[in-house]
Amino acid sequence: MDEAIRELKKIVDETDNIVFFGGAGVSTESGVPDFRSEDGLYHQHYKYPPEQMLSHTFYKKMPEEFFRFYKDKLLVKGIKPNKAHKKLAEWEQEGKLKAVITQNIDGLHQAAGSKEVLELHGSVHRNYCEKCGKFYDFDFMADCEGIPTCECGGRIKPDVVLYEEGLDMDIMRKAVDYIASADVLIIGGTSLVVYPAAGLIDYYRGNKLILINKSATTRDSQADLVIQGSIGEVLDQL
């Protein structure tokens, strides 16, 4: 166990007030594609850029193209929680972790057993008819052909935050409250470039800010401890 991991273990062992804030890197180890890495969606070639296809305007104007891309790239079947998801759920059960705040939409934290999960960008597991509000699950969306349509005739929209759409302010306020009152804030698997989510770090008032990411982030200089590596492998050592 190297010195940085040893220091992190000491911090974790001595607290019962951890908040975890995570991004795509938490789920890539489970086989979920990210956006910005070398093999990410932004570096793949489609007729339209991914950020355009995942926009509210595109969803409204070209729903067939939207759902083709959405189902092809964001509805990943058979994925399982990895070591990071499991460790965080374990900490919550032990009373050490107060909340997981995630930018991911895959539901893997809940699948691992975490209860207090704030999903800033929504979830692929929640889908609602725009006309009558009926709920539809992941499997329905993954298995349907073309534009998913409710039995009432309305279009079914994923409960995910598209480009041009605002975040849920109730969830944001809750995330701010958790971060502001945390003794330890662990940020993992995110490059901290997507706003407004990345700005949540500014609400942390403590002196145990830990950044764990495979590559450097623009906030490394603000952290009390920086560990470059796989979030799952790092947390598995604790």
Secondary structure, 3 states (H helix, E strand, C coil): CCHHHHHHHHHHHCCCCEEEEECCHHHHCCCCCCCCCCCCHHHCCCCCCHHHHCEHHHHHHCHHHHHHHHHHHCCCCCCCCCHHHHHHHHHHHHCCEEEEEECCCCCHHHHHCCCCEEECCEEEEEEEECCCCCEECHHHHHHCCCCCECCCCCEEEEEECCECCCCCHHHHHHHHHHHHHCCEEEEECCCCCCCCHHHHHHHCCCCCEEEEECCCCCCHHHCCEEEECCHHHHHHCC
